[in-house]
Amino acid sequence: MESKRTIKFNSVTQALHAQEILAGKAIRSKLVRTPKLRSESGCGYTLVVNGDITKALDIIRSSGIRTAGD
């Protein structure tokens, strides 16, 4: 069974771009709105990633996409 982890973004554009890059590397993810209780700024988007979260983060960051908190 694959584990699910989340990566937060400050904009939908960043999240969609990251999702597209991960899909190109055969890493599945689902885009969801970040719940207000979990977002410092009041809005944001989260990718729920299936599989290796460390690998997904490395791919996203090496592509120049900033995650929330970077």
PyMOL Python script that loads the backbone (N, CA, C, O; Angstrom):
from pymol import cmd

cmd.read_pdbstr("""\
ATOM      1  N   MET A   1       0.834  -1.182   0.000  1.00  0.00           N
ATOM      2  CA  MET A   1       0.000   0.000   0.000  1.00  0.00           C
ATOM      3  C   MET A   1       0.878   1.246   0.000  1.00  0.00           C
ATOM      4  O   MET A   1       1.806   1.348   0.803  1.00  0.00           O
ATOM      5  N   GLU A   2       0.596   2.195  -0.894  1.00  0.00           N
ATOM      6  CA  GLU A   2       1.374   3.418  -0.988  1.00  0.00           C
ATOM      7  C   GLU A   2       0.931   4.411   0.075  1.00  0.00           C
ATOM      8  O   GLU A   2      -0.250   4.492   0.410  1.00  0.00           O
ATOM      9  N   SER A   3       1.895   5.169   0.603  1.00  0.00           N
ATOM     10  CA  SER A   3       1.538   6.193   1.578  1.00  0.00           C
ATOM     11  C   SER A   3       1.150   7.475   0.852  1.00  0.00           C
ATOM     12  O   SER A   3       1.604   7.740  -0.261  1.00  0.00           O
ATOM     13  N   LYS A   4       0.292   8.271   1.510  1.00  0.00           N
ATOM     14  CA  LYS A   4      -0.107   9.556   0.942  1.00  0.00           C
ATOM     15  C   LYS A   4       0.439  10.654   1.822  1.00  0.00           C
ATOM     16  O   LYS A   4       0.313  10.609   3.046  1.00  0.00           O
ATOM     17  N   ARG A   5       1.037  11.625   1.202  1.00  0.00           N
ATOM     18  CA  ARG A   5       1.608  12.766   1.896  1.00  0.00           C
ATOM     19  C   ARG A   5       1.185  14.033   1.173  1.00  0.00           C
ATOM     20  O   ARG A   5       0.704  13.979   0.041  1.00  0.00           O
ATOM     21  N   THR A   6       1.365  15.170   1.827  1.00  0.00           N
ATOM     22  CA  THR A   6       0.934  16.427   1.231  1.00  0.00           C
ATOM     23  C   THR A   6       2.089  17.413   1.076  1.00  0.00           C
ATOM     24  O   THR A   6       3.049  17.410   1.847  1.00  0.00           O
ATOM     25  N   ILE A   7       1.959  18.261   0.044  1.00  0.00           N
ATOM     26  CA  ILE A   7       2.884  19.361  -0.211  1.00  0.00           C
ATOM     27  C   ILE A   7       2.025  20.596  -0.429  1.00  0.00           C
ATOM     28  O   ILE A   7       1.142  20.602  -1.287  1.00  0.00           O
ATOM     29  N   LYS A   8       2.286  21.647   0.352  1.00  0.00           N
ATOM     30  CA  LYS A   8       1.485  22.872   0.257  1.00  0.00           C
ATOM     31  C   LYS A   8       2.145  23.899  -0.654  1.00  0.00           C
ATOM     32  O   LYS A   8       3.369  24.001  -0.730  1.00  0.00           O
ATOM     33  N   PHE A   9       1.289  24.661  -1.345  1.00  0.00           N
ATOM     34  CA  PHE A   9       1.720  25.723  -2.253  1.00  0.00           C
ATOM     35  C   PHE A   9       0.939  26.997  -1.949  1.00  0.00           C
ATOM     36  O   PHE A   9      -0.161  26.943  -1.398  1.00  0.00           O
ATOM     37  N   ASN A  10       1.514  28.140  -2.309  1.00  0.00           N
ATOM     38  CA  ASN A  10       0.841  29.419  -2.093  1.00  0.00           C
ATOM     39  C   ASN A  10      -0.085  29.808  -3.231  1.00  0.00           C
ATOM     40  O   ASN A  10      -0.922  30.696  -3.071  1.00  0.00           O
ATOM     41  N   SER A  11       0.054  29.152  -4.386  1.00  0.00           N
ATOM     42  CA  SER A  11      -0.802  29.500  -5.521  1.00  0.00           C
ATOM     43  C   SER A  11      -1.207  28.255  -6.298  1.00  0.00           C
ATOM     44  O   SER A  11      -0.512  27.239  -6.294  1.00  0.00           O
ATOM     45  N   VAL A  12      -2.337  28.363  -6.955  1.00  0.00           N
ATOM     46  CA  VAL A  12      -2.813  27.252  -7.772  1.00  0.00           C
ATOM     47  C   VAL A  12      -1.887  27.034  -8.963  1.00  0.00           C
ATOM     48  O   VAL A  12      -1.723  25.902  -9.417  1.00  0.00           O
ATOM     49  N   THR A  13      -1.284  28.099  -9.472  1.00  0.00           N
ATOM     50  CA  THR A  13      -0.366  27.980 -10.606  1.00  0.00           C
ATOM     51  C   THR A  13       0.835  27.114 -10.242  1.00  0.00           C
ATOM     52  O   THR A  13       1.225  26.233 -11.009  1.00  0.00           O
ATOM     53  N   GLN A  14       1.422  27.365  -9.070  1.00  0.00           N
ATOM     54  CA  GLN A  14       2.559  26.563  -8.621  1.00  0.00           C
ATOM     55  C   GLN A  14       2.148  25.103  -8.426  1.00  0.00           C
ATOM     56  O   GLN A  14       2.868  24.188  -8.825  1.00  0.00           O
ATOM     57  N   ALA A  15       0.991  24.897  -7.811  1.00  0.00           N
ATOM     58  CA  ALA A  15       0.524  23.532  -7.540  1.00  0.00           C
ATOM     59  C   ALA A  15       0.262  22.767  -8.836  1.00  0.00           C
ATOM     60  O   ALA A  15       0.642  21.602  -8.956  1.00  0.00           O
ATOM     61  N   LEU A  16      -0.382  23.412  -9.801  1.00  0.00           N
ATOM     62  CA  LEU A  16      -0.668  22.754 -11.076  1.00  0.00           C
ATOM     63  C   LEU A  16       0.616  22.435 -11.841  1.00  0.00           C
ATOM     64  O   LEU A  16       0.737  21.372 -12.450  1.00  0.00           O
ATOM     65  N   HIS A  17       1.562  23.356 -11.803  1.00  0.00           N
ATOM     66  CA  HIS A  17       2.837  23.124 -12.482  1.00  0.00           C
ATOM     67  C   HIS A  17       3.563  21.941 -11.837  1.00  0.00           C
ATOM     68  O   HIS A  17       4.099  21.081 -12.536  1.00  0.00           O
ATOM     69  N   ALA A  18       3.577  21.904 -10.509  1.00  0.00           N
ATOM     70  CA  ALA A  18       4.216  20.793  -9.803  1.00  0.00           C
ATOM     71  C   ALA A  18       3.523  19.473 -10.122  1.00  0.00           C
ATOM     72  O   ALA A  18       4.180  18.453 -10.325  1.00  0.00           O
ATOM     73  N   GLN A  19       2.202  19.498 -10.166  1.00  0.00           N
ATOM     74  CA  GLN A  19       1.445  18.278 -10.471  1.00  0.00           C
ATOM     75  C   GLN A  19       1.791  17.764 -11.867  1.00  0.00           C
ATOM     76  O   GLN A  19       1.938  16.559 -12.072  1.00  0.00           O
ATOM     77  N   GLU A  20       1.919  18.672 -12.812  1.00  0.00           N
ATOM     78  CA  GLU A  20       2.268  18.301 -14.187  1.00  0.00           C
ATOM     79  C   GLU A  20       3.666  17.683 -14.255  1.00  0.00           C
ATOM     80  O   GLU A  20       3.877  16.685 -14.944  1.00  0.00           O
ATOM     81  N   ILE A  21       4.603  18.272 -13.548  1.00  0.00           N
ATOM     82  CA  ILE A  21       5.969  17.745 -13.541  1.00  0.00           C
ATOM     83  C   ILE A  21       6.011  16.364 -12.893  1.00  0.00           C
ATOM     84  O   ILE A  21       6.672  15.457 -13.398  1.00  0.00           O
ATOM     85  N   LEU A  22       5.306  16.204 -11.775  1.00  0.00           N
ATOM     86  CA  LEU A  22       5.275  14.897 -11.115  1.00  0.00           C
ATOM     87  C   LEU A  22       4.629  13.844 -12.007  1.00  0.00           C
ATOM     88  O   LEU A  22       5.098  12.707 -12.051  1.00  0.00           O
ATOM     89  N   ALA A  23       3.567  14.200 -12.714  1.00  0.00           N
ATOM     90  CA  ALA A  23       2.899  13.256 -13.615  1.00  0.00           C
ATOM     91  C   ALA A  23       3.869  12.789 -14.702  1.00  0.00           C
ATOM     92  O   ALA A  23       3.843  11.627 -15.108  1.00  0.00           O
ATOM     93  N   GLY A  24       4.720  13.697 -15.165  1.00  0.00           N
ATOM     94  CA  GLY A  24       5.723  13.336 -16.155  1.00  0.00           C
ATOM     95  C   GLY A  24       6.752  12.346 -15.634  1.00  0.00           C
ATOM     96  O   GLY A  24       7.424  11.672 -16.415  1.00  0.00           O
ATOM     97  N   LYS A  25       6.876  12.257 -14.321  1.00  0.00           N
ATOM     98  CA  LYS A  25       7.793  11.311 -13.676  1.00  0.00           C
ATOM     99  C   LYS A  25       7.037  10.112 -13.090  1.00  0.00           C
ATOM    100  O   LYS A  25       7.578   9.364 -12.276  1.00  0.00           O
ATOM    101  N   ALA A  26       5.785   9.941 -13.515  1.00  0.00           N
ATOM    102  CA  ALA A  26       4.933   8.822 -13.085  1.00  0.00           C
ATOM    103  C   ALA A  26       4.620   8.837 -11.587  1.00  0.00           C
ATOM    104  O   ALA A  26       4.465   7.786 -10.965  1.00  0.00           O
ATOM    105  N   ILE A  27       4.529  10.046 -11.015  1.00  0.00           N
ATOM    106  CA  ILE A  27       4.125  10.192  -9.612  1.00  0.00           C
ATOM    107  C   ILE A  27       2.732  10.811  -9.604  1.00  0.00           C
ATOM    108  O   ILE A  27       2.528  11.934 -10.065  1.00  0.00           O
ATOM    109  N   ARG A  28       1.790  10.057  -9.074  1.00  0.00           N
ATOM    110  CA  ARG A  28       0.400  10.514  -9.060  1.00  0.00           C
ATOM    111  C   ARG A  28       0.149  11.454  -7.890  1.00  0.00           C
ATOM    112  O   ARG A  28       0.702  11.277  -6.804  1.00  0.00           O
ATOM    113  N   SER A  29      -0.699  12.461  -8.129  1.00  0.00           N
ATOM    114  CA  SER A  29      -1.068  13.391  -7.073  1.00  0.00           C
ATOM    115  C   SER A  29      -2.463  13.944  -7.346  1.00  0.00           C
ATOM    116  O   SER A  29      -2.978  13.871  -8.461  1.00  0.00           O
ATOM    117  N   LYS A  30      -3.049  14.494  -6.301  1.00  0.00           N
ATOM    118  CA  LYS A  30      -4.378  15.090  -6.397  1.00  0.00           C
ATOM    119  C   LYS A  30      -4.300  16.500  -5.830  1.00  0.00           C
ATOM    120  O   LYS A  30      -3.751  16.701  -4.747  1.00  0.00           O
ATOM    121  N   LEU A  31      -4.843  17.476  -6.549  1.00  0.00           N
ATOM    122  CA  LEU A  31      -4.841  18.859  -6.112  1.00  0.00           C
ATOM    123  C   LEU A  31      -6.087  19.144  -5.287  1.00  0.00           C
ATOM    124  O   LEU A  31      -7.205  18.877  -5.726  1.00  0.00           O
ATOM    125  N   VAL A  32      -5.891  19.688  -4.090  1.00  0.00           N
ATOM    126  CA  VAL A  32      -7.003  20.065  -3.218  1.00  0.00           C
ATOM    127  C   VAL A  32      -6.742  21.441  -2.639  1.00  0.00           C
ATOM    128  O   VAL A  32      -5.595  21.882  -2.557  1.00  0.00           O
ATOM    129  N   ARG A  33      -7.797  22.112  -2.240  1.00  0.00           N
ATOM    130  CA  ARG A  33      -7.679  23.398  -1.566  1.00  0.00           C
ATOM    131  C   ARG A  33      -7.190  23.144  -0.143  1.00  0.00           C
ATOM    132  O   ARG A  33      -7.694  22.251   0.538  1.00  0.00           O
ATOM    133  N   THR A  34      -6.212  23.925   0.305  1.00  0.00           N
ATOM    134  CA  THR A  34      -5.704  23.769   1.662  1.00  0.00           C
ATOM    135  C   THR A  34      -6.761  24.255   2.648  1.00  0.00           C
ATOM    136  O   THR A  34      -7.259  25.374   2.522  1.00  0.00           O
ATOM    137  N   PRO A  35      -7.106  23.427   3.623  1.00  0.00           N
ATOM    138  CA  PRO A  35      -8.069  23.881   4.631  1.00  0.00           C
ATOM    139  C   PRO A  35      -7.562  25.133   5.342  1.00  0.00           C
ATOM    140  O   PRO A  35      -6.371  25.234   5.638  1.00  0.00           O
ATOM    141  N   LYS A  36      -8.450  26.088   5.618  1.00  0.00           N
ATOM    142  CA  LYS A  36      -8.043  27.353   6.237  1.00  0.00           C
ATOM    143  C   LYS A  36      -7.314  27.149   7.560  1.00  0.00           C
ATOM    144  O   LYS A  36      -6.421  27.927   7.895  1.00  0.00           O
ATOM    145  N   LEU A  37      -7.673  26.133   8.307  1.00  0.00           N
ATOM    146  CA  LEU A  37      -7.008  25.882   9.584  1.00  0.00           C
ATOM    147  C   LEU A  37      -5.553  25.472   9.403  1.00  0.00           C
ATOM    148  O   LEU A  37      -4.757  25.617  10.330  1.00  0.00           O
ATOM    149  N   ARG A  38      -5.191  24.967   8.241  1.00  0.00           N
ATOM    150  CA  ARG A  38      -3.822  24.487   8.010  1.00  0.00           C
ATOM    151  C   ARG A  38      -2.997  25.460   7.179  1.00  0.00           C
ATOM    152  O   ARG A  38      -1.812  25.223   6.947  1.00  0.00           O
ATOM    153  N   SER A  39      -3.607  26.551   6.729  1.00  0.00           N
ATOM    154  CA  SER A  39      -2.907  27.511   5.889  1.00  0.00           C
ATOM    155  C   SER A  39      -2.648  28.792   6.668  1.00  0.00           C
ATOM    156  O   SER A  39      -3.579  29.394   7.204  1.00  0.00           O
ATOM    157  N   GLU A  40      -1.399  29.207   6.731  1.00  0.00           N
ATOM    158  CA  GLU A  40      -1.046  30.414   7.463  1.00  0.00           C
ATOM    159  C   GLU A  40      -1.619  31.666   6.809  1.00  0.00           C
ATOM    160  O   GLU A  40      -1.993  32.610   7.504  1.00  0.00           O
ATOM    161  N   SER A  41      -1.690  31.684   5.499  1.00  0.00           N
ATOM    162  CA  SER A  41      -2.122  32.880   4.785  1.00  0.00           C
ATOM    163  C   SER A  41      -3.619  32.919   4.525  1.00  0.00           C
ATOM    164  O   SER A  41      -4.122  33.909   3.994  1.00  0.00           O
ATOM    165  N   GLY A  42      -4.338  31.871   4.887  1.00  0.00           N
ATOM    166  CA  GLY A  42      -5.778  31.863   4.676  1.00  0.00           C
ATOM    167  C   GLY A  42      -6.194  31.183   3.384  1.00  0.00           C
ATOM    168  O   GLY A  42      -7.344  30.765   3.250  1.00  0.00           O
ATOM    169  N   CYS A  43      -5.286  31.065   2.440  1.00  0.00           N
ATOM    170  CA  CYS A  43      -5.617  30.328   1.222  1.00  0.00           C
ATOM    171  C   CYS A  43      -4.362  29.630   0.726  1.00  0.00           C
ATOM    172  O   CYS A  43      -3.246  30.019   1.067  1.00  0.00           O
ATOM    173  N   GLY A  44      -4.551  28.627  -0.060  1.00  0.00           N
ATOM    174  CA  GLY A  44      -3.436  27.887  -0.598  1.00  0.00           C
ATOM    175  C   GLY A  44      -3.944  26.604  -1.226  1.00  0.00           C
ATOM    176  O   GLY A  44      -5.137  26.303  -1.189  1.00  0.00           O
ATOM    177  N   TYR A  45      -3.035  25.869  -1.790  1.00  0.00           N
ATOM    178  CA  TYR A  45      -3.373  24.625  -2.464  1.00  0.00           C
ATOM    179  C   TYR A  45      -2.403  23.551  -2.034  1.00  0.00           C
ATOM    180  O   TYR A  45      -1.241  23.829  -1.737  1.00  0.00           O
ATOM    181  N   THR A  46      -2.880  22.328  -2.002  1.00  0.00           N
ATOM    182  CA  THR A  46      -2.099  21.199  -1.534  1.00  0.00           C
ATOM    183  C   THR A  46      -2.140  20.083  -2.560  1.00  0.00           C
ATOM    184  O   THR A  46      -3.187  19.792  -3.138  1.00  0.00           O
ATOM    185  N   LEU A  47      -0.991  19.460  -2.782  1.00  0.00           N
ATOM    186  CA  LEU A  47      -0.939  18.245  -3.572  1.00  0.00           C
ATOM    187  C   LEU A  47      -0.867  17.072  -2.608  1.00  0.00           C
ATOM    188  O   LEU A  47       0.006  17.024  -1.742  1.00  0.00           O
ATOM    189  N   VAL A  48      -1.776  16.139  -2.759  1.00  0.00           N
ATOM    190  CA  VAL A  48      -1.735  14.893  -2.019  1.00  0.00           C
ATOM    191  C   VAL A  48      -1.000  13.911  -2.928  1.00  0.00           C
ATOM    192  O   VAL A  48      -1.498  13.535  -3.989  1.00  0.00           O
ATOM    193  N   VAL A  49       0.189  13.504  -2.496  1.00  0.00           N
ATOM    194  CA  VAL A  49       1.082  12.707  -3.329  1.00  0.00           C
ATOM    195  C   VAL A  49       1.011  11.237  -2.934  1.00  0.00           C
ATOM    196  O   VAL A  49       1.068  10.897  -1.752  1.00  0.00           O
ATOM    197  N   ASN A  50       0.889  10.384  -3.923  1.00  0.00           N
ATOM    198  CA  ASN A  50       0.948   8.936  -3.707  1.00  0.00           C
ATOM    199  C   ASN A  50       2.393   8.497  -3.898  1.00  0.00           C
ATOM    200  O   ASN A  50       2.983   8.731  -4.953  1.00  0.00           O
ATOM    201  N   GLY A  51       2.960   7.865  -2.883  1.00  0.00           N
ATOM    202  CA  GLY A  51       4.311   7.357  -3.023  1.00  0.00           C
ATOM    203  C   GLY A  51       5.328   8.122  -2.228  1.00  0.00           C
ATOM    204  O   GLY A  51       5.030   8.644  -1.153  1.00  0.00           O
ATOM    205  N   ASP A  52       6.533   8.190  -2.756  1.00  0.00           N
ATOM    206  CA  ASP A  52       7.697   8.738  -2.059  1.00  0.00           C
ATOM    207  C   ASP A  52       7.648  10.266  -2.028  1.00  0.00           C
ATOM    208  O   ASP A  52       7.913  10.920  -3.036  1.00  0.00           O
ATOM    209  N   ILE A  53       7.312  10.828  -0.875  1.00  0.00           N
ATOM    210  CA  ILE A  53       7.182  12.283  -0.740  1.00  0.00           C
ATOM    211  C   ILE A  53       8.533  12.979  -0.885  1.00  0.00           C
ATOM    212  O   ILE A  53       8.600  14.082  -1.426  1.00  0.00           O
ATOM    213  N   THR A  54       9.607  12.354  -0.410  1.00  0.00           N
ATOM    214  CA  THR A  54      10.938  12.950  -0.518  1.00  0.00           C
ATOM    215  C   THR A  54      11.347  13.084  -1.980  1.00  0.00           C
ATOM    216  O   THR A  54      11.879  14.115  -2.390  1.00  0.00           O
ATOM    217  N   LYS A  55      11.101  12.058  -2.752  1.00  0.00           N
ATOM    218  CA  LYS A  55      11.412  12.094  -4.187  1.00  0.00           C
ATOM    219  C   LYS A  55      10.576  13.171  -4.874  1.00  0.00           C
ATOM    220  O   LYS A  55      11.094  13.920  -5.703  1.00  0.00           O
ATOM    221  N   ALA A  56       9.294  13.255  -4.539  1.00  0.00           N
ATOM    222  CA  ALA A  56       8.414  14.260  -5.135  1.00  0.00           C
ATOM    223  C   ALA A  56       8.905  15.668  -4.814  1.00  0.00           C
ATOM    224  O   ALA A  56       8.949  16.525  -5.696  1.00  0.00           O
ATOM    225  N   LEU A  57       9.273  15.911  -3.559  1.00  0.00           N
ATOM    226  CA  LEU A  57       9.785  17.227  -3.175  1.00  0.00           C
ATOM    227  C   LEU A  57      11.076  17.561  -3.905  1.00  0.00           C
ATOM    228  O   LEU A  57      11.260  18.694  -4.351  1.00  0.00           O
ATOM    229  N   ASP A  58      11.967  16.593  -4.031  1.00  0.00           N
ATOM    230  CA  ASP A  58      13.224  16.816  -4.756  1.00  0.00           C
ATOM    231  C   ASP A  58      12.957  17.202  -6.209  1.00  0.00           C
ATOM    232  O   ASP A  58      13.590  18.116  -6.738  1.00  0.00           O
ATOM    233  N   ILE A  59      12.036  16.516  -6.842  1.00  0.00           N
ATOM    234  CA  ILE A  59      11.694  16.807  -8.243  1.00  0.00           C
ATOM    235  C   ILE A  59      11.112  18.213  -8.363  1.00  0.00           C
ATOM    236  O   ILE A  59      11.501  18.980  -9.244  1.00  0.00           O
ATOM    237  N   ILE A  60      10.186  18.540  -7.479  1.00  0.00           N
ATOM    238  CA  ILE A  60       9.536  19.854  -7.519  1.00  0.00           C
ATOM    239  C   ILE A  60      10.559  20.967  -7.298  1.00  0.00           C
ATOM    240  O   ILE A  60      10.607  21.932  -8.060  1.00  0.00           O
ATOM    241  N   ARG A  61      11.359  20.832  -6.274  1.00  0.00           N
ATOM    242  CA  ARG A  61      12.339  21.884  -5.944  1.00  0.00           C
ATOM    243  C   ARG A  61      13.422  22.007  -7.014  1.00  0.00           C
ATOM    244  O   ARG A  61      13.864  23.115  -7.316  1.00  0.00           O
ATOM    245  N   SER A  62      13.851  20.891  -7.587  1.00  0.00           N
ATOM    246  CA  SER A  62      14.876  20.954  -8.635  1.00  0.00           C
ATOM    247  C   SER A  62      14.322  21.556  -9.921  1.00  0.00           C
ATOM    248  O   SER A  62      15.082  21.963 -10.799  1.00  0.00           O
ATOM    249  N   SER A  63      13.001  21.612 -10.030  1.00  0.00           N
ATOM    250  CA  SER A  63      12.356  22.249 -11.181  1.00  0.00           C
ATOM    251  C   SER A  63      12.144  23.738 -10.955  1.00  0.00           C
ATOM    252  O   SER A  63      11.634  24.435 -11.833  1.00  0.00           O
ATOM    253  N   GLY A  64      12.536  24.233  -9.772  1.00  0.00           N
ATOM    254  CA  GLY A  64      12.438  25.653  -9.479  1.00  0.00           C
ATOM    255  C   GLY A  64      11.094  26.099  -8.935  1.00  0.00           C
ATOM    256  O   GLY A  64      10.819  27.297  -8.867  1.00  0.00           O
ATOM    257  N   ILE A  65      10.252  25.149  -8.546  1.00  0.00           N
ATOM    258  CA  ILE A  65       8.945  25.493  -8.011  1.00  0.00           C
ATOM    259  C   ILE A  65       9.057  25.601  -6.495  1.00  0.00           C
ATOM    260  O   ILE A  65       9.588  24.709  -5.833  1.00  0.00           O
ATOM    261  N   ARG A  66       8.550  26.702  -5.958  1.00  0.00           N
ATOM    262  CA  ARG A  66       8.594  26.929  -4.516  1.00  0.00           C
ATOM    263  C   ARG A  66       7.347  26.343  -3.862  1.00  0.00           C
ATOM    264  O   ARG A  66       6.231  26.484  -4.361  1.00  0.00           O
ATOM    265  N   THR A  67       7.572  25.691  -2.745  1.00  0.00           N
ATOM    266  CA  THR A  67       6.447  25.197  -1.949  1.00  0.00           C
ATOM    267  C   THR A  67       6.210  26.185  -0.817  1.00  0.00           C
ATOM    268  O   THR A  67       7.078  27.003  -0.513  1.00  0.00           O
ATOM    269  N   ALA A  68       5.041  26.112  -0.192  1.00  0.00           N
ATOM    270  CA  ALA A  68       4.758  26.990   0.940  1.00  0.00           C
ATOM    271  C   ALA A  68       5.782  26.703   2.032  1.00  0.00           C
ATOM    272  O   ALA A  68       6.014  25.545   2.380  1.00  0.00           O
ATOM    273  N   GLY A  69       6.378  27.729   2.561  1.00  0.00           N
ATOM    274  CA  GLY A  69       7.395  27.556   3.601  1.00  0.00           C
ATOM    275  C   GLY A  69       8.816  27.557   3.071  1.00  0.00           C
ATOM    276  O   GLY A  69       9.761  27.611   3.858  1.00  0.00           O
ATOM    277  N   ASP A  70       8.994  27.498   1.758  1.00  0.00           N
ATOM    278  CA  ASP A  70      10.359  27.556   1.183  1.00  0.00           C
ATOM    279  C   ASP A  70      10.847  28.989   1.177  1.00  0.00           C
ATOM    280  O   ASP A  70      11.965  29.259   0.738  1.00  0.00           O
TER     281      ASP A  70
END
""", "prot")
cmd.dss("prot")
cmd.show_as("cartoon", "prot")
cmd.util.cbc("prot")
cmd.orient("prot")
